[in-house]
């Protein structure tokens, strides 16, 4: 699963390390194959528990360190690598949706997926041009969010409005907007568009948006990192939904 094309064809993605494999087991992910080194994992109590859990997996195999290193994407493998099926998670009602508009940095996308899970986002829509959401760097940064988030990928802007049906407002995060993000009523079904790191929300994305919002800032800073900006707005949306708008 070293290329985007292979991942799409096989509908599999690679996970590494104790935490991600634990998350996959906890979420009842379907393992195509897993290889692990019992001696390395047994060095910690948590790793030893994982060895016992993998023993019940039909497609999990003990392997020497050199095999783990050969299939690992990390510099220092933790002793376990697995290929699992893409999770199929249904959208969670008419809440807040997150739209990634050609966001290309894997760390940003992974962080936004993790934030989306933490803030109860109902669905993440990845517009074409966004980095492969199942690439190893995105998967590591998301820290297990893939197993629980409804994710639609390779969506075109022609298709996006169909997925956004039910959203009372579609907010585009635009640094030059005059409406602050906290003035939006996130208690209503809505969506947030986070744009490309260099170019912001695309012309097509702005055409779909019903309103533009910004994060007011002091000093000479023009804009925030895409993951930070998206996270600030999503946690405001969560605050409003839990406590009310004021």
C-alpha positions in Angstrom: 0.0 0.0 0.0 2.8 2.4 -0.9 0.8 4.5 -3.4 -2.5 6.3 -3.4 -3.5 4.2 -6.4 -2.9 1.0 -4.6 -4.7 2.1 -1.5 -7.8 3.0 -3.6 -7.7 -0.2 -5.6 -7.3 -2.5 -2.5 -9.4 -0.2 -0.2 -6.7 -0.8 2.4 -4.4 1.4 4.4 -1.3 0.8 6.6 -1.2 1.5 10.3 1.9 1.2 12.5 2.7 1.2 16.2 1.0 0.0 19.4 -1.6 2.8 19.7 -2.9 2.7 16.2 -3.2 -1.1 16.1 -4.9 -1.0 19.5 -7.4 1.6 18.1 -8.0 -0.7 15.1 -8.7 -3.7 17.3 -11.0 -1.6 19.6 -12.9 -0.4 16.6 -13.3 -3.9 15.1 -11.4 -3.0 12.0 -10.9 -5.7 9.4 -7.3 -6.8 9.2 -6.0 -7.9 5.8 -2.6 -8.7 7.4 -0.6 -7.8 10.5 3.0 -8.6 11.3 4.5 -8.1 14.7 7.6 -8.9 16.7 6.6 -10.5 20.0 9.9 -9.9 21.7 10.0 -6.2 21.0 6.4 -5.7 22.0 6.8 -7.8 25.2 9.2 -5.2 26.5 6.2 -3.2 27.8 3.1 -4.2 29.5 0.9 -2.5 26.9 2.9 -4.2 24.1 2.5 -7.6 25.8 -1.3 -7.1 25.9 -1.3 -6.3 22.2 0.7 -9.5 21.5 -2.1 -11.5 23.2 -4.8 -9.6 21.3 -3.1 -10.2 18.0 -2.9 -13.9 18.7 -6.6 -14.2 18.1 -6.4 -12.5 14.7 -6.4 -15.0 11.8 -4.2 -12.7 9.6 -1.6 -11.7 12.2 1.8 -13.2 12.1 4.9 -13.1 14.3 7.9 -11.8 12.4 11.6 -11.0 13.0 12.7 -7.3 13.4 14.1 -7.1 9.8 10.7 -8.0 8.4 9.0 -5.3 10.5 11.7 -2.8 9.4 11.2 -3.7 5.7 7.5 -2.9 5.7 7.6 0.0 8.1 7.4 3.7 7.0 8.9 5.0 10.3 12.6 5.4 11.2 12.1 3.5 14.5 9.4 0.8 14.1 7.5 0.0 17.2 7.2 -3.7 16.4 3.9 -4.0 14.7 2.6 -3.0 11.2 -0.8 -3.9 9.7 -2.9 -3.3 6.6 -6.6 -2.8 7.4 -9.7 -2.2 5.4 -11.1 1.3 4.9 -13.7 1.8 7.7 -17.2 2.4 6.6 -18.7 4.9 9.1 -22.1 6.4 8.4 -22.5 10.2 8.8 -23.8 11.1 12.3 -27.0 13.1 11.6 -27.4 16.8 10.8 -24.6 18.4 12.9 -21.5 20.3 11.7 -19.6 19.0 8.7 -15.9 19.7 7.8 -14.9 20.3 4.2 -11.2 20.2 3.3 -10.6 22.1 0.1 -7.3 20.9 -1.4 -5.6 20.9 2.0 -2.3 19.3 1.1 -0.1 19.0 4.2 -0.5 15.5 5.7 0.1 16.8 9.2 -2.6 19.4 8.8 -5.1 16.9 7.5 -4.4 14.4 10.2 -4.7 17.1 12.9 -8.0 18.3 11.5 -9.3 14.7 11.4 -8.4 14.3 15.1 -10.0 17.6 15.9 -13.1 16.6 14.0 -13.5 13.5 16.1 -12.9 15.4 19.3 -15.5 18.0 18.4 -18.2 15.6 17.2 -18.1 16.5 13.5 -20.8 14.6 11.7 -18.8 14.1 8.5 -15.5 15.1 6.8 -15.6 15.8 3.1 -12.3 15.8 1.3 -12.5 17.7 -2.0 -10.3 16.5 -4.9 -6.9 18.0 -4.5 -6.7 17.2 -0.8 -3.8 15.0 0.2 -4.6 11.2 0.4 -6.5 10.9 3.7 -5.2 7.3 4.0 -1.5 8.1 3.5 0.8 7.0 6.3 1.6 10.5 7.5 -2.1 11.5 7.7 -3.0 8.3 9.5 -0.3 8.7 12.1 -1.3 12.4 12.7 -5.0 11.5 13.1 -4.1 8.9 15.8 -7.1 6.6 15.2 -9.7 9.1 14.1 -10.1 7.2 10.7 -11.8 4.3 12.5 -14.6 6.4 13.9 -15.1 9.4 11.5 -17.4 9.3 8.4 -15.0 10.4 5.6 -15.9 11.1 2.0 -12.9 11.6 -0.3 -12.2 12.6 -3.9 -15.4 14.7 -3.9 -15.7 17.3 -6.6 -17.3 20.7 -6.0 -20.1 19.7 -8.3 -20.8 16.8 -6.0 -20.2 18.6 -2.7 -23.6 20.4 -2.5 -25.4 17.0 -2.6 -23.4 15.9 0.5 -24.1 19.3 2.2 -27.9 19.1 1.9 -29.4 20.0 5.3 -26.7 22.5 6.2 -28.4 25.8 7.0 -25.1 27.6 6.4 -21.8 26.7 4.7 -19.0 28.8 6.2 -15.8 29.4 4.4 -12.8 30.3 6.6 -11.3 33.3 4.8 -8.7 35.5 6.5 -10.1 38.7 5.0 -13.7 38.1 6.0 -15.4 40.6 8.3 -17.6 38.1 10.2 -15.8 36.6 13.2 -16.1 32.8 13.6 -17.9 33.1 16.9 -20.7 35.1 15.4 -21.8 32.1 13.4 -24.6 30.1 14.9 -23.0 26.7 15.0 -26.0 25.2 16.9 -27.7 24.9 13.5 -26.7 22.2 10.9 -23.8 23.7 9.1 -20.5 23.1 7.4 -17.0 24.7 7.6 -14.7 24.9 4.6 -11.0 25.0 5.3 -8.9 25.9 2.3 -5.5 25.2 0.8 -2.5 26.3 2.9 -1.2 28.7 0.3 -4.2 29.7 -1.7 -7.1 29.4 0.8 -10.6 28.4 -0.2 -11.0 27.9 -3.9 -13.2 30.0 -6.2 -15.5 26.9 -6.5 -15.6 26.5 -2.7 -16.5 30.2 -2.2 -19.3 29.7 -4.6 -20.8 26.9 -2.5 -20.3 28.9 0.8 -23.2 30.9 2.1 -21.0 33.0 4.4 -17.4 33.8 5.0 -15.8 33.9 8.5 -12.4 34.8 10.0 -10.5 34.5 13.2 -9.8 38.1 14.5 -6.1 38.5 15.3 -3.9 41.2 16.7 -0.4 42.1 15.4 1.0 41.7 11.9 0.1 38.0 11.6 -1.9 37.5 8.4 -3.3 34.1 8.9 -3.0 30.9 11.0 -1.9 27.4 10.0 -4.8 25.6 8.4 -5.0 22.9 11.1 -4.9 25.5 13.9 -7.5 27.8 12.3 -9.8 24.9 11.6 -9.4 23.6 15.2 -10.1 27.0 16.8 -13.4 27.2 14.8 -14.4 23.6 15.4 -14.0 23.9 19.2 -16.1 27.1 19.1 -18.7 25.1 17.3 -18.6 22.5 20.0 -18.8 25.1 22.7 -21.9 26.6 21.2 -23.6 23.2 20.8 -22.9 22.3 24.4 -23.4 25.5 26.2 -25.4 27.8 23.9 -24.3 30.6 21.6 -23.3 33.3 24.1 
